[in-house]
């Protein structure tokens, strides 16, 4: 999806500056209504979720003490996987957003919470709360957009190494917590810097992250397996912990992909963002740069209510259990201002996000113009672009652009007929 400012048919062209500011006022009113009604039921909700998560984790680890028996291995692994997902998604992510700071409970506060993840709380809060939520979907500013390892927009120049991005994305999904930790540290940029010129802040954060990883790995892969050794369950417990972490990583990666990367989610170029972006303009960018997942209440809880990604990006500091309540009001504003409320089922959003990853791993237009009859020629063209120099790629891209235009024109005629 090309950046909004370069689209021939902009999804916001019909909005006047006055419309945008009025939209901002209406969204502020929705937010204020929730702020004014936070109370005991909200506090009881998060405390109940934390209580369930801790009991589920403790019970699962107890069962895994006898994981040499297959039923205990299955039950313990499933329970631990769910516990880890709950801790990361509905609890850790949202507590560290400050959604529950109003309770003034030092045990459930953004300044004191540390989660079961390779990333440190402080590193994650900087990269996620401060950067991602401020510069949502601005190419070159929001590093969450592709995590610096993927091509996420047609306007980004294609290079042959992008062909491997579906593989990178899958590997990143499997070890997502470590990928996020590296991303929080801006590891790629800092490792390219000579050691003597690396900022002290990076060295301090790197030490903290390594200590966190060591602590998490010791707990999951040393302490708990050793506790299971007397029953002959050391290796099964080790496998169960690895599996639970893998499941948690795949799930959280999928949820985040569904909220940010499906086809139709808009991206922005830095030059098109006003130097002094108004509240209404910021709201509008969040609305078009996010996507929701439809589903049951249980599914919403397991996603940390990030299935309401649009509402979360509009109101990141509101209690997550209130997103379902405000979603119909937000959707009504989308309809009022003739904007696309991007929502679909989990399978549909996962497919769409991965389709985009694959599509953008290839030169612009290659996937759209390729079919069974012209596949040999298209593969030859792709090989030329992969092995040729910049001039060869430019000429080949012009050929693909021409094919895409002819195909679009034919479809337009066919639709009109």
C-alpha positions as CSV (number, residue, x, y, z in Angstrom):
1,X,0.0,0.0,0.0
2,X,1.7,3.1,-1.2
3,X,1.9,6.1,1.2
4,X,-1.3,8.2,1.4
5,X,0.3,11.4,0.0
6,X,1.2,9.6,-3.3
7,X,-2.1,7.9,-3.9
8,X,-4.1,8.9,-7.0
9,X,-7.2,8.5,-5.0
10,X,-6.5,9.5,-1.4
11,X,-8.8,8.1,1.3
12,X,-8.8,11.4,3.1
13,X,-9.1,13.8,0.1
14,X,-12.8,14.5,0.9
15,X,-12.0,15.8,4.4
16,X,-11.4,19.5,5.1
17,X,-9.1,20.7,7.8
18,X,-12.2,21.6,9.8
19,X,-13.5,18.0,9.4
20,X,-10.3,16.7,10.8
21,X,-10.3,18.9,13.8
22,X,-14.0,18.2,14.5
23,X,-13.1,14.5,14.3
24,X,-10.4,15.1,16.9
25,X,-12.9,16.8,19.2
26,X,-15.3,13.9,18.9
27,X,-12.6,11.3,19.7
28,X,-11.4,13.4,22.6
29,X,-15.0,13.3,24.0
30,X,-15.1,9.5,23.7
31,X,-11.8,9.2,25.6
32,X,-12.8,11.6,28.3
33,X,-16.0,9.7,28.9
34,X,-14.0,6.6,29.7
35,X,-11.5,8.5,31.9
36,X,-14.4,9.9,33.9
37,X,-16.0,6.5,34.5
38,X,-12.9,4.4,35.4
39,X,-13.5,2.7,38.7
40,X,-13.8,-0.4,40.8
41,X,-15.0,-2.7,38.1
42,X,-12.0,-1.9,35.9
43,X,-9.6,-2.4,38.8
44,X,-11.3,-5.7,39.7
45,X,-10.9,-6.8,36.0
46,X,-7.1,-6.4,35.8
47,X,-6.6,-7.9,39.3
48,X,-8.7,-10.9,38.3
49,X,-6.8,-11.4,35.1
50,X,-3.5,-11.2,37.0
51,X,-4.7,-13.7,39.6
52,X,-5.9,-16.1,36.9
53,X,-2.6,-15.8,35.0
54,X,-0.5,-16.5,38.1
55,X,-2.5,-19.5,39.2
56,X,-2.5,-20.9,35.7
57,X,1.3,-20.5,35.4
58,X,1.9,-22.0,38.8
59,X,-0.5,-24.9,38.2
60,X,1.0,-25.6,34.8
61,X,4.5,-25.7,36.2
62,X,3.4,-28.0,38.9
63,X,1.9,-30.4,36.4
64,X,5.1,-30.2,34.3
65,X,7.0,-31.7,37.3
66,X,5.5,-35.0,36.1
67,X,5.7,-34.2,32.4
68,X,7.4,-37.5,31.6
69,X,3.8,-38.7,31.4
70,X,2.3,-37.5,28.1
71,X,-1.0,-36.2,29.5
72,X,0.9,-34.1,32.0
73,X,3.2,-32.8,29.3
74,X,0.3,-31.8,27.1
75,X,-1.7,-30.2,29.9
76,X,1.3,-28.4,31.3
77,X,2.5,-27.1,28.0
78,X,-0.9,-25.8,26.9
79,X,-1.5,-24.1,30.3
80,X,2.0,-22.5,30.3
81,X,1.5,-21.3,26.8
82,X,-1.8,-19.6,27.7
83,X,-0.3,-18.1,30.9
84,X,2.7,-16.6,29.0
85,X,0.4,-15.1,26.3
86,X,-1.9,-13.6,29.0
87,X,1.2,-12.2,30.9
88,X,2.6,-10.6,27.8
89,X,-0.5,-9.4,26.0
90,X,-3.4,-8.5,28.3
91,X,-1.2,-7.7,31.4
92,X,2.4,-6.7,30.6
93,X,1.8,-4.7,27.4
94,X,-1.2,-2.8,28.9
95,X,0.3,-2.2,32.3
96,X,3.4,-0.8,30.8
97,X,1.3,1.5,28.6
98,X,0.1,3.1,31.9
99,X,-3.4,2.0,31.4
100,X,-3.7,1.1,35.1
101,X,-1.5,3.8,36.7
102,X,-4.7,5.6,37.8
103,X,-5.2,2.9,40.4
104,X,-2.0,4.0,42.2
105,X,-1.2,0.4,43.0
106,X,2.6,0.1,43.1
107,X,2.3,-3.6,42.1
108,X,0.3,-2.8,38.9
109,X,2.1,0.3,37.6
110,X,4.0,1.2,34.5
111,X,7.0,2.3,36.5
112,X,7.4,-1.0,38.4
113,X,6.2,-3.8,36.1
114,X,8.7,-6.1,34.6
115,X,7.4,-8.7,32.2
116,X,8.3,-12.3,31.2
117,X,10.1,-11.3,28.0
118,X,13.6,-10.8,26.7
119,X,13.0,-7.0,26.4
120,X,13.5,-4.9,29.4
121,X,10.5,-2.9,30.4
122,X,12.3,0.4,30.1
123,X,13.7,-0.4,26.6
124,X,10.3,-1.5,25.4
125,X,8.5,1.5,26.8
126,X,10.9,3.8,24.9
127,X,10.7,2.1,21.5
128,X,7.0,1.3,21.7
129,X,5.2,3.9,23.8
130,X,7.3,6.9,22.9
131,X,8.4,6.1,19.3
132,X,5.9,3.7,17.7
133,X,2.7,5.3,19.1
134,X,4.0,8.8,18.3
135,X,5.1,8.1,14.8
136,X,2.7,5.4,13.8
137,X,3.3,4.1,10.3
138,X,5.6,6.9,9.2
139,X,8.2,5.3,7.0
140,X,11.7,6.1,8.4
141,X,10.3,7.2,11.8
142,X,8.3,4.2,13.0
143,X,10.7,1.3,13.3
144,X,7.8,-1.0,14.2
145,X,6.9,-0.8,10.5
146,X,8.9,-3.8,9.3
147,X,11.3,-3.7,12.3
148,X,14.0,-2.4,10.0
149,X,14.3,-5.8,8.2
150,X,11.4,-5.8,5.8
151,X,10.2,-3.8,2.8
152,X,6.7,-2.6,3.8
153,X,5.7,-0.1,1.1
154,X,5.8,0.1,-2.7
155,X,7.7,3.4,-2.5
156,X,10.6,1.7,-0.8
157,X,13.2,0.7,-3.5
158,X,13.3,-3.0,-4.1
159,X,16.6,-4.9,-3.8
160,X,17.2,-8.6,-4.4
161,X,17.8,-9.3,-0.7
162,X,14.1,-8.5,0.0
163,X,13.3,-11.9,-1.7
164,X,14.2,-13.5,1.6
165,X,11.9,-11.4,3.8
166,X,9.2,-14.0,4.2
167,X,11.9,-16.3,5.7
168,X,13.2,-13.4,7.9
169,X,9.6,-12.7,9.0
170,X,9.0,-16.4,9.9
171,X,12.3,-16.6,11.9
172,X,11.4,-13.3,13.6
173,X,8.0,-14.8,14.5
174,X,9.5,-17.9,16.1
175,X,12.0,-15.8,18.2
176,X,9.9,-12.7,18.4
177,X,10.9,-11.7,22.0
178,X,14.6,-11.7,21.0
179,X,13.8,-9.8,17.8
180,X,12.0,-7.1,19.8
181,X,14.9,-6.9,22.3
182,X,17.3,-6.4,19.5
183,X,15.0,-3.8,17.9
184,X,14.6,-1.9,21.2
185,X,18.4,-1.7,21.4
186,X,18.6,-0.5,17.7
187,X,21.2,-3.3,17.5
188,X,21.9,-3.1,13.8
189,X,22.7,0.6,13.9
190,X,24.8,0.4,17.0
191,X,26.8,-2.6,15.9
192,X,27.8,-0.8,12.8
193,X,29.2,2.0,15.0
194,X,32.8,1.5,16.2
195,X,33.0,0.3,19.8
196,X,34.6,3.5,21.1
197,X,31.9,5.6,19.5
198,X,28.9,3.7,20.7
199,X,26.8,5.8,23.2
200,X,27.0,4.9,26.8
201,X,23.2,4.6,26.9
202,X,23.4,1.7,24.4
203,X,26.1,-0.1,26.4
204,X,23.9,0.3,29.6
205,X,20.8,-0.9,27.8
206,X,22.7,-3.9,26.2
207,X,23.9,-5.0,29.6
208,X,20.4,-4.8,31.1
209,X,19.0,-6.7,28.2
210,X,21.6,-9.5,28.4
211,X,20.9,-9.8,32.1
212,X,17.2,-10.0,31.5
213,X,17.7,-12.7,28.8
214,X,20.0,-14.6,31.1
215,X,17.4,-14.5,33.9
216,X,14.6,-15.6,31.7
217,X,16.6,-18.4,30.1
218,X,17.8,-19.6,33.5
219,X,14.2,-19.8,34.8
220,X,12.8,-21.6,31.8
221,X,15.7,-23.8,30.7
222,X,17.6,-24.5,33.9
223,X,15.7,-24.1,37.1
224,X,12.3,-25.6,36.2
225,X,13.8,-28.5,34.2
226,X,16.1,-29.3,37.2
227,X,13.1,-29.2,39.5
228,X,11.5,-31.9,37.3
229,X,14.5,-34.1,37.2
230,X,13.5,-36.3,40.2
231,X,10.5,-37.6,38.3
232,X,12.5,-38.2,35.1
233,X,10.8,-35.1,33.5
234,X,13.9,-32.8,33.0
235,X,13.8,-33.1,29.1
236,X,10.0,-33.0,28.8
237,X,9.9,-29.9,31.0
238,X,12.7,-28.3,28.9
239,X,10.7,-29.0,25.8
240,X,7.5,-27.7,27.3
241,X,9.1,-24.4,28.3
242,X,10.6,-24.0,24.8
243,X,7.2,-24.9,23.2
244,X,5.4,-22.4,25.4
245,X,7.8,-19.6,24.5
246,X,7.5,-20.5,20.8
247,X,3.7,-20.5,21.0
248,X,3.7,-17.1,22.8
249,X,6.1,-15.6,20.2
250,X,4.1,-16.9,17.2
251,X,0.9,-15.7,18.7
252,X,2.1,-12.2,19.7
253,X,3.8,-11.7,16.3
254,X,0.6,-12.7,14.5
255,X,-1.5,-10.3,16.6
256,X,0.8,-7.4,16.0
257,X,1.1,-8.2,12.2
258,X,-2.7,-8.3,12.0
259,X,-3.0,-4.9,13.7
260,X,-0.4,-3.1,11.5
261,X,0.4,-4.9,8.2
262,X,-2.7,-6.2,6.4
263,X,-3.4,-5.0,2.9
264,X,-5.3,-1.7,3.1
265,X,-3.5,-0.3,6.2
266,X,-2.1,3.1,5.3
267,X,1.5,4.3,5.5
268,X,2.9,7.8,5.5
269,X,6.0,9.6,4.3
270,X,7.9,11.9,6.7
271,X,7.7,14.9,4.4
272,X,3.9,14.7,4.3
273,X,3.5,15.0,8.1
274,X,3.1,18.6,9.3
275,X,5.8,19.9,11.6
276,X,3.1,20.7,14.2
277,X,0.7,17.9,13.7
278,X,-2.7,18.7,15.3
279,X,-4.5,16.3,17.6
280,X,-7.1,15.7,14.8
281,X,-4.3,14.9,12.3
282,X,-2.7,12.5,14.7
283,X,-6.0,10.8,15.4
284,X,-6.6,10.4,11.7
285,X,-3.2,8.8,11.1
286,X,-3.9,6.3,13.9
287,X,-7.3,5.5,12.4
288,X,-6.0,4.7,9.0
289,X,-2.7,3.1,10.1
290,X,-4.3,0.3,12.2
291,X,-6.6,-2.7,11.7
292,X,-8.9,-4.7,14.0
293,X,-9.6,-8.5,14.4
294,X,-13.1,-9.6,14.9
295,X,-13.9,-12.5,17.3
296,X,-15.1,-13.6,20.7
297,X,-14.4,-12.1,24.1
298,X,-11.9,-14.8,24.9
299,X,-10.0,-14.1,21.7
300,X,-10.0,-10.3,22.6
301,X,-8.5,-11.1,26.0
302,X,-5.9,-13.4,24.5
303,X,-4.8,-10.7,22.2
304,X,-4.4,-8.2,25.0
305,X,-7.4,-6.5,23.4
306,X,-5.1,-5.6,20.6
307,X,-7.8,-7.1,18.4
308,X,-9.1,-3.6,18.9
309,X,-5.9,-2.1,17.5
310,X,-7.7,0.9,16.0
311,X,-9.1,1.9,19.4
312,X,-5.8,1.1,21.1
313,X,-3.9,3.4,18.8
314,X,-6.4,6.1,19.3
315,X,-6.5,5.7,23.1
316,X,-3.3,3.8,24.2
317,X,-3.7,4.8,27.9
318,X,-7.3,3.7,28.3
319,X,-8.0,0.4,30.2
320,X,-7.9,-2.4,27.6
321,X,-11.2,-3.9,28.9
322,X,-13.0,-0.7,27.7
323,X,-12.0,-0.9,24.1
324,X,-14.9,-3.2,23.2
325,X,-17.2,-0.5,24.7
326,X,-15.8,2.4,22.7
327,X,-15.4,0.4,19.4
328,X,-19.0,1.0,18.2
329,X,-18.6,4.7,18.8
330,X,-15.3,4.8,17.0
331,X,-16.8,2.8,14.1
332,X,-19.7,5.3,13.9
333,X,-17.2,8.1,13.4
334,X,-15.5,6.2,10.6
335,X,-18.9,5.9,8.9
336,X,-19.7,9.6,9.5
337,X,-16.4,10.8,8.0
338,X,-16.5,8.1,5.2
339,X,-13.3,6.3,6.3
340,X,-12.5,2.6,6.1
341,X,-12.8,0.8,9.4
342,X,-10.4,-2.1,8.7
343,X,-11.7,-5.2,10.5
344,X,-11.6,-8.9,9.6
345,X,-11.3,-12.3,11.2
346,X,-8.0,-13.5,12.6
347,X,-7.4,-16.0,9.7
348,X,-8.3,-13.3,7.1
349,X,-5.9,-10.7,8.7
350,X,-3.1,-13.2,9.1
351,X,-3.4,-14.1,5.4
352,X,-3.6,-10.5,4.3
353,X,-0.5,-9.5,6.4
354,X,1.6,-12.4,5.0
355,X,0.3,-11.8,1.5
356,X,1.7,-8.2,1.9
357,X,5.0,-9.5,3.2
358,X,5.4,-11.8,0.2
359,X,4.1,-9.3,-2.3
360,X,6.5,-6.6,-1.2
361,X,9.4,-9.1,-1.1
362,X,9.0,-9.1,-4.9
363,X,9.4,-6.1,-7.3
364,X,6.3,-3.9,-7.6
365,X,3.7,-5.5,-9.8
366,X,5.5,-8.9,-10.2
367,X,3.0,-10.9,-8.2
368,X,-0.1,-9.1,-9.6
369,X,1.0,-9.6,-13.2
370,X,2.1,-13.3,-12.9
371,X,-0.2,-16.2,-13.8
372,X,0.3,-19.8,-14.8
373,X,0.7,-19.1,-18.6
374,X,3.3,-16.3,-18.2
375,X,5.2,-17.8,-15.2
376,X,8.3,-18.8,-17.2
377,X,8.8,-15.4,-18.6
378,X,8.1,-13.7,-15.3
379,X,10.6,-15.9,-13.5
380,X,13.2,-15.0,-16.2
381,X,12.5,-11.4,-15.6
382,X,12.8,-11.8,-11.8
383,X,16.1,-13.6,-12.3
384,X,17.4,-10.7,-14.4
385,X,16.4,-8.2,-11.7
386,X,18.0,-10.4,-9.0
387,X,21.3,-10.8,-10.8
388,X,21.5,-7.6,-12.8
389,X,22.7,-4.2,-11.8
390,X,20.6,-1.1,-10.9
391,X,20.1,-0.2,-14.6
392,X,18.8,-3.7,-15.4
393,X,16.4,-3.6,-12.4
394,X,15.1,-0.1,-13.5
395,X,14.4,-1.3,-17.1
396,X,12.7,-4.5,-15.8
397,X,10.6,-2.5,-13.4
398,X,9.4,-0.3,-16.2
399,X,8.3,-3.4,-18.0
400,X,6.4,-4.7,-14.9
401,X,4.8,-1.3,-14.5
402,X,3.5,-1.4,-18.1
403,X,2.1,-4.9,-17.6
404,X,0.4,-3.8,-14.4
405,X,-1.2,-0.8,-16.1
406,X,-2.4,-2.9,-19.0
407,X,-3.9,-5.4,-16.6
408,X,-5.6,-2.7,-14.5
409,X,-7.1,-1.1,-17.7
410,X,-8.4,-4.5,-18.8
411,X,-10.0,-5.1,-15.5
412,X,-11.6,-1.7,-15.6
413,X,-13.1,-2.4,-19.0
414,X,-14.3,-5.8,-17.9
415,X,-15.9,-4.3,-14.8
416,X,-17.6,-1.6,-16.8
417,X,-19.0,-4.2,-19.2
